[in-house]
Structures are given as C-alpha cells and as structure tokens.
C-alpha cells in the first residue's frame, strides 16, 4: 500500500509544478528517495548518502531572487467629469 502511495507521489511530483527550479528539483528528489527508503523493511544508516546531498542542497542553497515585472506607464485617457459644467 505504501508503495502505491509512493508511486502516486512520484507521478504528482513529475507533473506539479510544470517548471521546476533546481532547488525544487533537489527537494523533490530528496523527498522521493527518503520515501523509498522509509518503506523498506531493512533500513541501514549507509542509505543516508543517497538522499542527504539533495536535502542539503535544498535546505542550504539560497533561493533565487524573483525578477521584477517590467513597469509600464499607465495609459493617458481624457478625464471625464461626473457632473456637467455649465
């Protein structure tokens, strides 16, 4: 049962989000590897190097700075008065 949940999680990680940053990819890889290891019947501490580099990169790497959207000048429209001036 846990293996099916792991496969569903792996498929979901493949499709969502559509474009992944290297940081997101490292975090998803670490989560999938850790999930595979947690469902094993025999776990050994030498399995740590399998997921630790991905987890360390995801935790310690600086997040990318968001790129500001280009600012466009507002459109100039003629001003309309609510009350007509006589």
Backbone as ProteinMPNN parsed JSONL, in Angstrom:
{"seq_chain_A": "XXXXXXXXXXXXXXXXXXXXXXXXXXXXXXXXXXXXXXXXXXXXXXXXXXXXXXXXXXXXXXXXXXXXXXXXXXXXXXXXXXXXXX", "coords_chain_A": {"N_chain_A": [[0.818, -1.203, 0.0], [1.934, 1.228, 0.797], [3.825, 1.489, -1.18], [2.314, 2.038, -3.434], [1.296, 4.536, -2.762], [3.687, 5.932, -2.762], [4.381, 5.782, -5.475], [2.275, 7.257, -6.591], [2.814, 9.723, -5.426], [5.306, 10.232, -6.64], [4.522, 10.475, -9.313], [2.872, 12.711, -9.101], [4.778, 14.611, -8.325], [6.197, 14.761, -10.65], [4.481, 16.072, -12.446], [3.552, 18.423, -11.165], [5.015, 21.277, -9.778], [4.817, 22.548, -13.147], [7.12, 23.709, -14.361], [10.203, 23.41, -12.907], [12.477, 24.719, -10.548], [16.042, 24.377, -10.007], [16.383, 24.134, -7.256], [13.84, 23.321, -6.325], [13.715, 20.888, -7.665], [15.788, 19.462, -6.439], [14.768, 19.271, -3.823], [12.414, 17.775, -4.254], [13.56, 15.414, -5.258], [15.036, 14.553, -3.027], [12.914, 14.093, -1.25], [11.525, 12.018, -2.552], [13.491, 9.983, -2.638], [13.91, 9.606, 0.107], [11.359, 8.774, 0.827], [11.26, 6.331, -0.553], [13.167, 4.914, 0.881], [12.069, 4.827, 3.427], [9.982, 3.015, 3.284], [11.195, 0.612, 3.154], [11.891, -2.68, 4.396], [14.22, -3.32, 5.689], [16.387, -1.084, 6.971], [19.317, 0.834, 6.678], [22.036, 2.738, 7.995], [23.813, 3.563, 6.051], [22.346, 4.294, 3.906], [21.878, 6.952, 4.04], [23.648, 8.707, 2.515], [22.412, 8.622, 0.041], [20.175, 10.329, -0.11], [20.937, 12.6, 1.292], [22.692, 14.619, 0.024], [20.914, 15.897, -1.777], [18.922, 16.833, -0.057], [20.449, 18.534, 1.583], [21.314, 20.435, -0.29], [18.827, 21.519, -1.021], [18.042, 22.696, 1.361], [20.159, 24.407, 2.14], [20.931, 25.997, -0.035], [20.771, 29.242, -1.508], [17.709, 30.94, -2.153], [16.394, 31.784, -5.34], [16.362, 35.102, -6.526], [13.352, 36.809, -7.062], [12.393, 37.953, -10.249], [11.682, 41.271, -11.011], [8.641, 42.456, -12.414], [8.336, 44.118, -15.54], [7.714, 47.597, -15.46], [5.032, 49.299, -16.739], [4.028, 52.321, -18.291], [1.109, 54.062, -17.271], [-1.912, 54.218, -19.219], [-2.825, 57.187, -20.852], [-5.776, 58.819, -20.54], [-8.551, 60.859, -21.568], [-9.922, 63.015, -19.124], [-12.997, 62.517, -17.505], [-15.805, 64.189, -16.392], [-18.093, 63.731, -13.701], [-20.295, 65.331, -13.198], [-21.888, 67.583, -15.284], [-20.495, 70.646, -16.426], [-21.738, 73.88, -16.508]], "CA_chain_A": [[0.0, 0.0, 0.0], [2.817, 2.396, 0.828], [4.496, 1.608, -2.47], [1.375, 2.704, -4.345], [1.284, 5.953, -2.383], [4.951, 6.495, -3.218], [4.288, 5.948, -6.925], [1.371, 8.378, -6.851], [3.574, 10.922, -5.07], [6.32, 10.463, -7.672], [3.823, 10.98, -10.503], [2.442, 14.086, -8.808], [5.974, 15.458, -8.326], [6.606, 14.946, -12.042], [3.597, 16.985, -13.162], [3.272, 19.677, -10.451], [4.719, 22.308, -10.762], [5.221, 22.189, -14.504], [8.531, 24.098, -14.492], [10.827, 23.315, -11.594], [13.806, 25.295, -10.395], [16.968, 23.362, -9.48], [16.129, 23.987, -5.825], [12.643, 22.49, -6.195], [14.056, 19.557, -8.145], [16.579, 18.812, -5.386], [13.883, 18.954, -2.701], [11.549, 16.664, -4.667], [14.383, 14.215, -5.35], [15.307, 14.111, -1.655], [11.678, 13.557, -0.673], [11.231, 10.719, -3.168], [14.47, 8.999, -2.166], [13.623, 9.328, 1.513], [10.142, 7.973, 0.843], [11.61, 4.957, -0.96], [13.917, 4.275, 1.955], [11.229, 4.634, 4.606], [9.104, 1.856, 3.137], [11.995, -0.611, 3.147], [11.783, -3.475, 5.62], [15.526, -3.252, 6.347], [16.978, 0.221, 6.725], [20.678, 0.889, 7.172], [22.461, 4.132, 8.012], [24.563, 3.896, 4.845], [21.415, 4.836, 2.905], [21.833, 8.409, 4.181], [24.256, 9.441, 1.391], [21.568, 8.62, -1.145], [19.289, 11.488, -0.163], [21.461, 13.757, 2.017], [23.146, 15.746, -0.816], [19.762, 16.618, -2.322], [18.28, 17.538, 1.052], [21.334, 19.618, 1.999], [21.246, 21.485, -1.307], [17.512, 22.168, -0.952], [17.938, 23.484, 2.596], [21.224, 25.387, 2.308], [21.118, 26.863, -1.204], [19.947, 30.462, -1.457], [16.582, 30.985, -3.089], [16.595, 32.73, -6.442], [15.66, 36.376, -6.388], [12.304, 36.951, -8.08], [12.618, 39.017, -11.215], [10.557, 42.208, -11.013], [7.932, 42.616, -13.686], [8.584, 45.453, -16.105], [6.67, 48.574, -15.146], [4.571, 50.023, -17.92], [3.383, 53.598, -17.991], [-0.352, 53.962, -17.41], [-2.478, 54.848, -20.407], [-3.404, 58.51, -20.618], [-7.126, 58.95, -21.078], [-9.14, 62.151, -21.208], [-10.663, 62.987, -17.872], [-14.438, 62.716, -17.666], [-16.447, 64.729, -15.179], [-19.355, 63.095, -13.373], [-21.354, 66.354, -13.279], [-21.619, 68.504, -16.368], [-20.226, 72.018, -16.035], [-22.471, 74.817, -17.392]], "C_chain_A": [[0.863, 1.268, 0.0], [3.541, 2.593, -0.493], [3.616, 2.318, -3.493], [1.32, 4.192, -4.045], [2.564, 6.637, -2.841], [4.948, 6.721, -4.731], [3.37, 7.105, -7.304], [2.068, 9.694, -6.525], [4.636, 11.259, -6.101], [5.684, 11.01, -8.946], [3.354, 12.415, -10.29], [3.635, 15.041, -8.83], [6.476, 15.694, -9.748], [5.774, 16.027, -12.731], [3.422, 18.339, -12.482], [4.509, 20.093, -9.69], [5.336, 21.95, -12.108], [6.694, 22.522, -14.753], [9.127, 24.148, -13.094], [12.189, 23.996, -11.618], [14.743, 24.184, -9.9], [16.765, 23.114, -7.982], [14.909, 23.106, -5.575], [12.935, 21.052, -6.617], [14.867, 18.79, -7.103], [15.695, 18.413, -4.214], [12.955, 17.787, -3.048], [12.325, 15.355, -4.761], [14.685, 13.668, -3.961], [14.065, 13.495, -1.025], [11.342, 12.19, -1.248], [12.213, 9.637, -2.714], [14.226, 8.627, -0.707], [12.358, 8.492, 1.642], [10.395, 6.538, 0.439], [12.309, 4.22, 0.174], [13.059, 4.013, 3.179], [10.324, 3.416, 4.498], [9.877, 0.539, 3.079], [11.81, -1.37, 4.462], [13.105, -3.478, 6.381], [16.158, -1.925, 5.976], [18.339, 0.26, 7.373], [21.161, 2.325, 7.066], [23.282, 4.517, 6.787], [23.652, 4.33, 3.7], [21.35, 6.358, 2.977], [22.493, 9.155, 3.021], [23.416, 9.46, 0.126], [20.719, 9.878, -1.232], [19.887, 12.738, 0.464], [21.961, 14.882, 1.113], [21.984, 16.57, -1.384], [19.059, 17.436, -1.226], [19.138, 18.718, 1.509], [21.301, 20.767, 0.993], [19.931, 22.248, -1.218], [17.401, 23.067, 0.269], [18.942, 24.631, 2.619], [21.41, 26.333, 1.12], [20.248, 28.106, -1.091], [18.843, 30.408, -2.512], [16.871, 32.035, -4.156], [15.772, 33.987, -6.189], [14.568, 36.466, -7.454], [12.604, 38.149, -8.986], [11.434, 39.977, -11.196], [9.939, 42.32, -12.404], [8.221, 44.009, -14.236], [7.396, 46.369, -15.848], [6.318, 49.318, -16.42], [3.876, 51.302, -17.477], [1.878, 53.453, -18.16], [-0.826, 54.682, -18.672], [-3.098, 56.186, -20.024], [-4.754, 58.577, -21.307], [-7.669, 60.326, -20.716], [-10.001, 62.007, -19.955], [-12.134, 63.268, -18.129], [-15.007, 63.16, -16.327], [-17.765, 63.996, -14.955], [-20.535, 64.065, -13.519], [-20.956, 67.327, -14.376], [-21.438, 69.927, -15.857], [-20.925, 72.93, -17.042], [-21.654, 76.006, -17.73]], "O_chain_A": [[0.567, 2.241, -0.694], [3.837, 3.721, -0.885], [4.102, 3.097, -4.313], [1.301, 5.016, -4.959], [2.533, 7.794, -3.262], [5.455, 7.735, -5.21], [3.662, 7.849, -8.239], [1.93, 10.67, -7.261], [4.854, 12.431, -6.41], [6.238, 11.904, -9.586], [3.433, 13.238, -11.202], [3.51, 16.169, -9.308], [7.11, 16.714, -10.022], [6.307, 16.813, -13.514], [3.164, 19.327, -13.169], [5.036, 19.25, -8.964], [6.266, 21.147, -12.186], [7.431, 21.7, -15.299], [8.619, 24.84, -12.212], [12.951, 23.868, -12.576], [14.27, 23.153, -9.421], [16.96, 21.996, -7.506], [14.942, 22.236, -4.705], [12.453, 20.108, -5.991], [14.651, 17.594, -6.909], [15.857, 17.323, -3.665], [12.736, 16.905, -2.217], [11.809, 14.301, -4.388], [14.603, 12.461, -3.736], [14.159, 12.479, -0.338], [10.919, 11.297, -0.514], [11.812, 8.507, -2.439], [14.327, 7.458, -0.336], [12.294, 7.594, 2.482], [9.814, 5.619, 1.017], [12.063, 3.034, 0.396], [13.311, 3.05, 3.905], [9.938, 2.842, 5.517], [9.275, -0.529, 2.968], [11.599, -0.764, 5.512], [13.106, -3.625, 7.603], [16.434, -1.668, 4.804], [18.512, -0.223, 8.492], [20.755, 3.055, 6.162], [23.431, 5.708, 6.512], [24.141, 4.696, 2.631], [20.819, 6.992, 2.066], [21.943, 10.161, 2.571], [23.691, 10.248, -0.779], [20.559, 10.44, -2.316], [19.401, 13.839, 0.205], [21.673, 16.041, 1.413], [22.066, 17.796, -1.46], [18.658, 18.578, -1.448], [18.606, 19.791, 1.792], [21.264, 21.935, 1.38], [19.912, 23.474, -1.326], [16.731, 24.099, 0.216], [18.609, 25.725, 3.074], [22.01, 27.395, 1.286], [19.11, 28.028, -0.627], [19.035, 29.894, -3.614], [17.518, 33.048, -3.89], [14.642, 33.93, -5.705], [14.836, 36.223, -8.63], [13.016, 39.212, -8.522], [10.293, 39.542, -11.35], [10.631, 42.282, -13.421], [8.336, 44.968, -13.474], [6.238, 45.977, -15.996], [7.18, 49.888, -17.089], [3.227, 51.353, -16.432], [1.419, 52.791, -19.092], [-0.2, 55.64, -19.125], [-3.796, 56.304, -19.017], [-4.85, 58.409, -22.523], [-7.3, 60.896, -19.689], [-10.705, 61.015, -19.766], [-12.47, 64.17, -18.896], [-14.721, 62.578, -15.28], [-18.472, 63.677, -15.911], [-21.631, 63.668, -13.913], [-19.834, 67.832, -14.398], [-22.152, 70.361, -14.953], [-20.746, 72.794, -18.253], [-22.115, 76.885, -18.458]]}, "name": "protein", "num_of_chains": 1, "seq": "XXXXXXXXXXXXXXXXXXXXXXXXXXXXXXXXXXXXXXXXXXXXXXXXXXXXXXXXXXXXXXXXXXXXXXXXXXXXXXXXXXXXXX"}
